[in-house]
Amino acid sequence: MPSSSTAIFHLLARQGVHFGLSLLLLASLGLAETVTGQAAAGSGADKQSQHQTLSEAQINELLKRPLSLEDCLQIALSKNLQLAIARHQRDMVAASLAGSYGTYFPVLSINSSRKASVERTIEVVDDVVTTRATRVEVDKVATALQQKIPTGATLSFINEIDRDTDNDERLQDRATYTYRVELAQPLLQNLGPKSANGAIRVASNNLKIEELNFETFRLQTIFAVKSAYYDVIRMRKIIGIHQAALRRDSLLVRASESKVMAKVATRRDVLSAEIRVQEDQAALLNAETDYQTALDLLKEQLGLAIALPVTIAEDTLAFQPPPLEEERWIKLALENSPALRAAALTIEQRNLLASLAGNLRLPQIDAVGSYSRRFDRDTGRDPNGSGWSVGFVVNYPFLDRARAAEAEIARLERSRAEEAYLALQRQTVLSVRQIHRNLQNSIARIQVLDRNIAAAAEKVEFATTMFNMGRASNLDITDATEALLRAETAYIEELVDFHVQFALLESLTRQSFLK
């Protein structure tokens, strides 16, 4: 007879053939998706984007020069801390999918036991009492190899070795080998590929949902970087506006002083001009502080050290509005939104979970068939016979409230997912409509403010000319310069809001609109 190790080798060989057939069956069912393929799909969001991730060396090279908006986006997609956390979350879900495929990997188990007992017997021969102690040892080794099949069945290969010995030569070191092949096929509960592959399908859907959630977070990060970048540009342009106002008012102070010396103006004119200069200096200091704050917030979005010196390239914030197409934008948002696609996939996931929970409420009826042979180590004969056996395992727990509750919870979760999808869909439409209205308002206001700036600049020039001719006081000039300052500031604020609104629209539609 073969030794125990040889028997296990043959079992493994046969199991390997069966495992290969199982994988072929999995592929035919469309379930043999490789985890690397899933991970590649997840990381594809970065690669498919027009903004590529950068290495540390590339980032350090970019930081040597003023950063453009595209530079900021690339750095943020490479170093943003919250995005990195979301990426790790996606990768952990991918690892869970890899683990779910372990359902179809063979499980090898080895159990060994040894029992020793002493049997004492008393014999009386010719009135002589004799006590005999017999030590009995029973050794058992069981090796089992189990393989799950996509039909829900479990195929088991079992090898058992029993060895009995004693010190009285009664058992004569007897050893037997038992080989058994067993197939257990569910007929109701856990029947079929849908139930058997439930864990894989759930893990696969979880990864797809997490990939879409990551894409949503990536788009939100891009929008946050654009908003922070535009805020830096806004504050820098406002600083320029206040600097220009300070220069104008400083010139007015000198002109007023000259007129006082020429006896054509009063000290009141000089004081009014000096007050305007002080107000300009205070406004400039506030703008510079706000600029540094905006720069820090941008560095936070980029994932850079807050103390790291960063400069931003000049940006004119061009005003070239494309056609406002509300219906087209809504259609794009509904078609391209990863959040909506994740919500739709969540409904599918809840349907699957509800189906699996309902299946567990069915009675357990398993058909079990096995074939076994038993051999004596010394004679090689089969002392107890061999053959086939077929039976059924039936189990139905009545009044199983736990599983009933799980099925009801799964049904409610499905309803909640459906309502959440509808709510998100409505919110997406509302957001696009609000963006459309905001852009209409911004475009109209920018055009009005552009005319206001031209009129205010002309008013400043006229008031200055009249002041130089002695036909107006510097109050006319300060009123005109204040109106110009308000118009220029409002124009920059509105122009930045125009770009921010389009950045938000791009995050919802995944389309670019501004050149």
Secondary structure per residue as TSV (DSSP state, phi and psi in degrees):
chain	resnum	aa	ss	phi	psi
A	1	M	-	360.0	149.6
A	2	P	-	-69.5	154.1
A	3	S	-	-74.6	170.8
A	4	S	H	-63.1	-42.5
A	5	S	H	-64.9	-37.5
A	6	T	H	-64.9	-41.1
A	7	A	H	-62.4	-42.3
A	8	I	H	-64.2	-38.1
A	9	F	H	-60.5	-45.4
A	10	H	H	-64.1	-37.4
A	11	L	H	-62.9	-43.3
A	12	L	H	-64.0	-39.7
A	13	A	H	-61.7	-47.4
A	14	R	H	-64.6	-37.7
A	15	Q	H	-65.9	-36.7
A	16	G	H	-61.6	-41.3
A	17	V	H	-62.3	-44.9
A	18	H	H	-64.4	-38.6
A	19	F	H	-64.0	-40.0
A	20	G	H	-62.3	-40.9
A	21	L	H	-64.3	-36.4
A	22	S	H	-63.9	-40.9
A	23	L	H	-65.6	-37.4
A	24	L	H	-62.6	-39.2
A	25	L	H	-67.1	-38.4
A	26	L	H	-60.7	-42.0
A	27	A	H	-63.6	-39.5
A	28	S	H	-66.2	-25.7
A	29	L	T	-86.5	-2.4
A	30	G	T	79.0	20.0
A	31	L	-	-105.9	-7.1
A	32	A	-	-83.5	53.1
A	33	E	-	-78.9	129.1
A	34	T	-	-77.7	147.8
A	35	V	H	-67.1	-33.0
A	36	T	H	-63.7	-35.2
A	37	G	H	-64.8	-40.7
A	38	Q	H	-65.9	-42.4
A	39	A	H	-65.3	-37.7
A	40	A	H	-63.8	-37.6
A	41	A	H	-64.4	-37.2
A	42	G	H	-68.5	-45.2
A	43	S	H	-75.0	-11.6
A	44	G	H	-63.9	-22.3
A	45	A	H	-59.2	-37.6
A	46	D	H	-72.1	-42.6
A	47	K	H	-73.0	-32.4
A	48	Q	H	-78.0	-15.5
A	49	S	S	-74.4	153.4
A	50	Q	S	-73.4	-14.9
A	51	H	S	-98.5	113.3
A	52	Q	-	-92.3	147.5
A	53	T	-	-74.9	154.4
A	54	L	-	-122.3	155.7
A	55	S	-	-82.8	169.1
A	56	E	H	-62.2	-37.9
A	57	A	H	-64.1	-41.9
A	58	Q	H	-65.8	-39.6
A	59	I	H	-64.2	-43.7
A	60	N	H	-61.8	-34.8
A	61	E	H	-68.3	-39.5
A	62	L	H	-64.5	-36.2
A	63	L	T	-70.7	-9.0
A	64	K	T	-77.8	-11.9
A	65	R	S	-131.6	165.8
A	66	P	-	-59.6	139.9
A	67	L	B	-90.5	132.9
A	68	S	-	-87.8	175.5
A	69	L	H	-62.3	-42.0
A	70	E	H	-62.4	-39.3
A	71	D	H	-61.2	-44.0
A	72	C	H	-62.9	-40.9
A	73	L	H	-64.8	-42.1
A	74	Q	H	-65.2	-40.7
A	75	I	H	-65.7	-43.0
A	76	A	H	-63.6	-42.2
A	77	L	H	-67.7	-16.5
A	78	S	H	-96.5	-29.6
A	79	K	H	-128.0	-7.7
A	80	N	-	-56.7	124.9
A	81	L	H	-68.0	-42.5
A	82	Q	H	-65.8	-35.9
A	83	L	H	-67.6	-36.9
A	84	A	H	-64.3	-38.7
A	85	I	H	-62.8	-44.3
A	86	A	H	-63.2	-36.3
A	87	R	H	-65.9	-39.9
A	88	H	H	-64.6	-38.8
A	89	Q	H	-60.9	-43.1
A	90	R	H	-62.4	-42.2
A	91	D	H	-66.9	-33.3
A	92	M	H	-66.8	-38.3
A	93	V	H	-66.3	-36.3
A	94	A	H	-62.9	-37.8
A	95	A	H	-65.0	-35.5
A	96	S	H	-63.9	-37.6
A	97	L	H	-64.3	-40.5
A	98	A	H	-59.8	-39.8
A	99	G	H	-68.7	-30.7
A	100	S	H	-66.1	-25.5
A	101	Y	G	-71.4	-10.9
A	102	G	G	-63.0	-14.3
A	103	T	G	-56.9	-33.8
A	104	Y	G	-102.6	13.5
A	105	F	S	-92.6	138.3
A	106	P	-	-62.8	145.4
A	107	V	E	-111.6	118.3
A	108	L	E	-102.9	128.5
A	109	S	E	-132.8	142.0
A	110	I	E	-129.8	123.6
A	111	N	E	-120.7	134.6
A	112	S	E	-133.1	141.5
A	113	S	E	-145.7	153.9
A	114	R	E	-143.7	129.2
A	115	K	E	-124.1	133.5
A	116	A	E	-125.5	134.2
A	117	S	E	-141.9	157.8
A	118	V	E	-119.5	123.9
A	119	E	E	-104.9	123.8
A	120	R	E	-108.0	128.3
A	121	T	E	-123.3	148.0
A	122	I	E	-116.4	126.2
A	123	E	E	-117.6	138.8
A	124	V	E	-118.9	113.0
A	125	V	E	-126.8	118.8
A	126	D	T	52.4	48.5
A	127	D	T	61.3	16.4
A	128	V	E	-105.4	121.4
A	129	V	E	-92.8	124.0
A	130	T	E	-121.0	131.0
A	131	T	E	-104.4	127.8
A	132	R	E	-117.9	132.5
A	133	A	E	-109.4	124.2
A	134	T	E	-116.2	122.9
A	135	R	E	-93.9	121.7
A	136	V	E	-114.0	130.6
A	137	E	E	-120.4	131.6
A	138	V	E	-124.1	115.8
A	139	D	E	-109.9	134.9
A	140	K	E	-134.3	135.0
A	141	V	E	-131.0	123.4
A	142	A	E	-122.6	125.4
A	143	T	E	-115.6	126.5
A	144	A	E	-129.8	139.9
A	145	L	E	-126.5	116.7
A	146	Q	E	-113.4	139.4
A	147	Q	E	-132.2	124.1
A	148	K	E	-78.8	146.6
A	149	I	-	-120.8	143.3
A	150	P	T	-58.7	-14.6
A	151	T	T	-76.7	-5.6
A	152	G	S	100.0	-6.7
A	153	A	-	-78.9	162.7
A	154	T	E	-125.1	122.6
A	155	L	E	-104.4	125.9
A	156	S	E	-122.3	135.5
A	157	F	E	-114.9	121.6
A	158	I	E	-127.0	135.0
A	159	N	E	-127.6	122.6
A	160	E	E	-121.3	137.1
A	161	I	E	-121.9	121.8
A	162	D	E	-116.7	131.2
A	163	R	E	-135.0	124.1
A	164	D	E	-119.5	131.8
A	165	T	E	-138.4	157.3
A	166	D	E	-147.8	172.2
A	167	N	T	-94.5	11.9
A	168	D	T	-116.3	8.7
A	169	E	S	58.2	21.5
A	170	R	S	-78.5	-40.3
A	171	L	S	-89.7	-17.4
A	172	Q	-	52.8	42.4
A	173	D	S	50.6	56.5
A	174	R	E	-81.5	138.0
A	175	A	E	-139.6	139.4
A	176	T	E	-132.9	150.5
A	177	Y	E	-116.5	132.7
A	178	T	E	-123.3	126.4
A	179	Y	E	-113.0	133.3
A	180	R	E	-142.9	136.3
A	181	V	E	-115.1	127.8
A	182	E	E	-132.6	137.0
A	183	L	E	-125.2	123.2
A	184	A	E	-115.8	115.3
A	185	Q	E	-115.6	116.0
A	186	P	E	-64.4	143.4
A	187	L	S	-109.7	-18.5
A	188	L	S	-131.5	-78.3
A	189	Q	T	-67.5	133.0
A	190	N	T	65.2	26.0
A	191	L	-	-86.8	134.8
A	192	G	S	90.7	166.3
A	193	P	H	-61.2	-32.9
A	194	K	H	-61.4	-42.4
A	195	S	H	-78.5	-42.7
A	196	A	H	-62.3	-36.3
A	197	N	T	-98.7	16.3
A	198	G	H	-57.7	-44.9
A	199	A	H	-64.0	-38.8
A	200	I	H	-67.5	-44.6
A	201	R	H	-64.3	-40.1
A	202	V	H	-63.9	-45.7
A	203	A	H	-65.1	-38.0
A	204	S	H	-64.9	-43.7
A	205	N	H	-65.7	-36.9
A	206	N	H	-61.1	-39.8
A	207	L	H	-67.2	-42.9
A	208	K	H	-61.6	-41.5
A	209	I	H	-64.4	-42.5
A	210	E	H	-67.1	-34.6
A	211	E	H	-63.5	-41.8
A	212	L	H	-68.5	-38.2
A	213	N	H	-63.0	-39.1
A	214	F	H	-65.4	-40.5
A	215	E	H	-63.7	-39.1
A	216	T	H	-60.9	-45.0
A	217	F	H	-65.5	-35.9
A	218	R	H	-63.9	-43.1
A	219	L	H	-65.4	-38.1
A	220	Q	H	-64.9	-36.3
A	221	T	H	-65.7	-42.7
A	222	I	H	-60.2	-44.0
A	223	F	H	-63.4	-42.2
A	224	A	H	-63.3	-38.9
A	225	V	H	-66.3	-43.9
A	226	K	H	-62.0	-43.3
A	227	S	H	-61.3	-45.3
A	228	A	H	-65.8	-39.0
A	229	Y	H	-64.0	-46.3
A	230	Y	H	-65.5	-30.4
A	231	D	H	-68.3	-38.2
A	232	V	H	-62.5	-45.9
A	233	I	H	-61.0	-41.2
A	234	R	H	-59.1	-49.4
A	235	M	H	-67.2	-33.8
A	236	R	H	-67.6	-39.0
A	237	K	H	-70.3	-34.6
A	238	I	H	-66.6	-37.0
A	239	I	H	-59.3	-44.1
A	240	G	H	-61.5	-38.3
A	241	I	H	-64.1	-44.0
A	242	H	H	-69.3	-34.4
A	243	Q	H	-64.2	-42.0
A	244	A	H	-64.3	-40.2
A	245	A	H	-64.4	-38.5
A	246	L	H	-64.8	-39.6
A	247	R	H	-65.3	-42.2
A	248	R	H	-62.3	-44.9
A	249	D	H	-71.5	-29.8
A	250	S	H	-66.5	-40.7
A	251	L	H	-62.7	-36.4
A	252	L	H	-66.5	-36.0
A	253	V	H	-61.5	-46.9
A	254	R	H	-65.5	-38.6
A	255	A	H	-66.6	-39.2
A	256	S	H	-65.5	-40.7
A	257	E	H	-62.8	-38.9
A	258	S	H	-64.5	-39.3
A	259	K	H	-69.1	-34.2
A	260	V	H	-63.3	-42.5
A	261	M	H	-65.3	-30.2
A	262	A	T	-86.7	3.7
A	263	K	T	65.1	25.7
A	264	V	S	-112.6	5.5
A	265	A	S	-147.1	166.1
A	266	T	-	-109.0	168.4
A	267	R	H	-61.1	-26.5
A	268	R	H	-59.7	-38.3
A	269	D	H	-63.4	-41.3
A	270	V	H	-65.3	-43.9
A	271	L	H	-63.7	-40.5
A	272	S	H	-61.4	-42.4
A	273	A	H	-67.2	-39.5
A	274	E	H	-66.0	-36.9
A	275	I	H	-61.3	-41.5
A	276	R	H	-62.8	-38.3
A	277	V	H	-63.6	-43.9
A	278	Q	H	-63.1	-40.4
A	279	E	H	-64.1	-39.2
A	280	D	H	-63.8	-41.7
A	281	Q	H	-64.6	-40.7
A	282	A	H	-65.4	-43.2
A	283	A	H	-64.4	-36.4
A	284	L	H	-66.4	-40.6
A	285	L	H	-63.5	-42.1
A	286	N	H	-63.0	-41.7
A	287	A	H	-65.0	-39.1
A	288	E	H	-66.9	-37.9
A	289	T	H	-64.7	-44.3
A	290	D	H	-63.7	-33.8
A	291	Y	H	-64.3	-44.8
A	292	Q	H	-64.5	-38.3
A	293	T	H	-63.8	-44.2
A	294	A	H	-62.4	-37.5
A	295	L	H	-66.4	-39.2
A	296	D	H	-64.5	-41.2
A	297	L	H	-65.0	-35.9
A	298	L	H	-65.4	-43.5
A	299	K	H	-62.9	-33.9
A	300	E	H	-63.1	-42.6
A	301	Q	H	-67.3	-32.6
A	302	L	H	-76.7	-15.1
A	303	G	T	80.7	20.3
A	304	L	-	-96.6	159.5
A	305	A	-	-62.2	135.4
A	306	I	T	-62.9	-34.1
A	307	A	T	-78.7	-6.8
A	308	L	S	-70.0	127.8
A	309	P	-	-71.1	128.5
A	310	V	-	-135.0	137.2
A	311	T	-	-118.3	147.7
A	312	I	B	-109.7	135.9
A	313	A	-	-66.4	157.8
A	314	E	-	-65.2	138.5
A	315	D	-	-140.1	124.0
A	316	T	-	-81.7	-10.8
A	317	L	-	51.4	66.4
A	318	A	-	-59.6	144.1
A	319	F	-	-111.5	92.5
A	320	Q	-	-132.8	77.9
A	321	P	-	-66.7	129.6
A	322	P	-	-77.4	173.6
A	323	P	-	-59.7	138.2
A	324	L	-	-88.4	108.3
A	325	E	-	-120.3	84.8
A	326	E	H	-59.9	-49.6
A	327	E	H	-63.0	-40.5
A	328	R	H	-65.6	-40.2
A	329	W	H	-64.2	-41.1
A	330	I	H	-62.4	-42.4
A	331	K	H	-62.6	-43.8
A	332	L	H	-63.3	-41.1
A	333	A	H	-64.5	-41.1
A	334	L	H	-70.2	-31.7
A	335	E	H	-82.4	-36.0
A	336	N	H	-103.9	-8.5
A	337	S	-	-65.9	117.4
A	338	P	H	-66.3	-27.3
A	339	A	H	-66.1	-40.7
A	340	L	H	-68.0	-39.4
A	341	R	H	-65.7	-36.7
A	342	A	H	-66.4	-38.2
A	343	A	H	-66.2	-38.6
A	344	A	H	-66.2	-39.9
A	345	L	H	-69.2	-30.5
A	346	T	H	-63.2	-36.5
A	347	I	H	-62.6	-43.9
A	348	E	H	-60.9	-40.3
A	349	Q	H	-63.3	-42.2
A	350	R	H	-67.0	-35.1
A	351	N	H	-61.4	-43.5
A	352	L	H	-64.2	-45.3
A	353	L	H	-64.8	-37.9
A	354	A	H	-65.0	-39.7
A	355	S	H	-65.1	-42.4
A	356	L	H	-65.7	-40.2
A	357	A	H	-65.8	-37.6
A	358	G	H	-66.6	-35.4
A	359	N	H	-64.3	-35.3
A	360	L	T	-68.9	-12.6
A	361	R	T	-85.8	-8.9
A	362	L	S	-74.8	156.6
A	363	P	-	-63.8	146.8
A	364	Q	E	-88.8	112.7
A	365	I	E	-129.2	107.7
A	366	D	E	-114.8	131.1
A	367	A	E	-88.8	126.2
A	368	V	E	-120.9	123.4
A	369	G	E	-126.5	142.7
A	370	S	E	-148.3	156.9
A	371	Y	E	-132.1	132.5
A	372	S	E	-138.8	152.8
A	373	R	E	-139.1	146.9
A	374	R	E	-131.2	134.3
A	375	F	E	-128.2	145.3
A	376	D	E	-86.5	137.7
A	377	R	T	-64.1	-39.6
A	378	D	T	-82.3	-46.1
A	379	T	T	-89.8	-22.6
A	380	G	-	73.4	4.7
A	381	R	-	-92.3	165.3
A	382	D	-	-101.0	92.1
A	383	P	T	-70.3	-27.2
A	384	N	T	-110.9	9.3
A	385	G	-	82.3	169.9
A	386	S	-	-148.0	166.2
A	387	G	E	158.3	-166.7
A	388	W	E	-98.8	153.2
A	389	S	E	-142.8	140.7
A	390	V	E	-132.7	138.3
A	391	G	E	-158.2	-179.5
A	392	F	E	-130.6	144.6
A	393	V	E	-114.0	120.3
A	394	V	E	-120.0	129.8
A	395	N	E	-147.8	121.7
A	396	Y	-	-141.6	100.8
A	397	P	-	-75.3	114.8
A	398	F	T	-74.6	147.7
A	399	L	T	56.0	42.9
A	400	D	-	-82.6	86.6
A	401	R	H	-68.8	-27.9
A	402	A	H	-63.8	-48.6
A	403	R	H	-70.7	-33.4
A	404	A	H	-63.0	-40.4
A	405	A	H	-66.6	-40.2
A	406	E	H	-61.5	-41.3
A	407	A	H	-65.2	-40.4
A	408	E	H	-67.5	-40.1
A	409	I	H	-63.6	-41.0
A	410	A	H	-62.5	-39.3
A	411	R	H	-65.7	-41.9
A	412	L	H	-67.5	-37.4
A	413	E	H	-62.3	-37.3
A	414	R	H	-64.9	-43.7
A	415	S	H	-63.6	-40.4
A	416	R	H	-65.2	-39.1
A	417	A	H	-64.0	-38.5
A	418	E	H	-64.8	-42.4
A	419	E	H	-69.9	-35.9
A	420	A	H	-64.1	-37.1
A	421	Y	H	-63.9	-45.8
A	422	L	H	-63.4	-39.6
A	423	A	H	-64.8	-42.2
A	424	L	H	-66.8	-36.8
A	425	Q	H	-63.1	-45.9
A	426	R	H	-63.9	-40.3
A	427	Q	H	-65.4	-35.8
A	428	T	H	-64.4	-44.3
A	429	V	H	-62.5	-44.8
A	430	L	H	-61.2	-41.0
A	431	S	H	-63.2	-45.0
A	432	V	H	-64.9	-41.9
A	433	R	H	-63.0	-40.0
A	434	Q	H	-66.7	-40.2
A	435	I	H	-61.0	-42.0
A	436	H	H	-60.4	-44.3
A	437	R	H	-65.8	-42.0
A	438	N	H	-61.6	-39.9
A	439	L	H	-68.9	-39.0
A	440	Q	H	-58.4	-44.3
A	441	N	H	-66.6	-42.1
A	442	S	H	-63.6	-44.5
A	443	I	H	-62.3	-43.5
A	444	A	H	-64.3	-43.6
A	445	R	H	-67.7	-38.7
A	446	I	H	-61.7	-42.0
A	447	Q	H	-64.9	-40.4
A	448	V	H	-66.2	-45.3
A	449	L	H	-65.9	-31.9
A	450	D	H	-63.0	-41.4
A	451	R	H	-69.6	-36.0
A	452	N	H	-63.3	-39.1
A	453	I	H	-63.1	-43.6
A	454	A	H	-63.0	-42.1
A	455	A	H	-67.8	-40.8
A	456	A	H	-66.5	-39.3
A	457	A	H	-64.1	-40.3
A	458	E	H	-65.4	-36.8
A	459	K	H	-65.9	-39.6
A	460	V	H	-62.7	-43.9
A	461	E	H	-63.9	-42.2
A	462	F	H	-65.9	-44.9
A	463	A	H	-63.2	-37.7
A	464	T	H	-65.2	-41.9
A	465	T	H	-62.3	-45.7
A	466	M	H	-65.1	-36.0
A	467	F	H	-64.9	-42.3
A	468	N	H	-66.3	-28.1
A	469	M	T	-85.4	-4.6
A	470	G	T	80.6	15.3
A	471	R	S	-102.6	3.7
A	472	A	S	-151.4	157.1
A	473	S	-	-92.9	170.1
A	474	N	H	-70.6	-12.5
A	475	L	H	-63.2	-33.8
A	476	D	H	-64.0	-38.6
A	477	I	H	-69.2	-44.8
A	478	T	H	-65.1	-36.1
A	479	D	H	-63.3	-41.9
A	480	A	H	-68.3	-42.6
A	481	T	H	-67.7	-34.3
A	482	E	H	-65.6	-41.3
A	483	A	H	-63.5	-39.2
A	484	L	H	-65.2	-41.2
A	485	L	H	-62.6	-45.1
A	486	R	H	-62.1	-44.2
A	487	A	H	-65.3	-43.1
A	488	E	H	-66.4	-40.8
A	489	T	H	-65.2	-45.4
A	490	A	H	-63.0	-36.1
A	491	Y	H	-63.2	-45.3
A	492	I	H	-64.5	-43.5
A	493	E	H	-59.0	-44.9
A	494	E	H	-69.9	-36.9
A	495	L	H	-66.6	-40.1
A	496	V	H	-65.4	-42.9
A	497	D	H	-62.0	-35.6
A	498	F	H	-58.4	-47.0
A	499	H	H	-69.6	-36.8
A	500	V	H	-66.0	-40.1
A	501	Q	H	-63.0	-40.4
A	502	F	H	-69.1	-33.5
A	503	A	H	-63.8	-40.4
A	504	L	H	-65.8	-41.7
A	505	L	H	-62.0	-39.8
A	506	E	H	-65.7	-33.5
A	507	S	H	-70.5	-25.9
A	508	L	H	-85.1	-34.3
A	509	T	H	-102.6	-13.9
A	510	R	-	59.6	33.9
A	511	Q	-	-127.3	149.3
A	512	S	-	-98.8	137.4
A	513	F	-	-120.4	-30.3
A	514	L	-	-97.7	138.0
A	515	K	-	-82.6	360.0
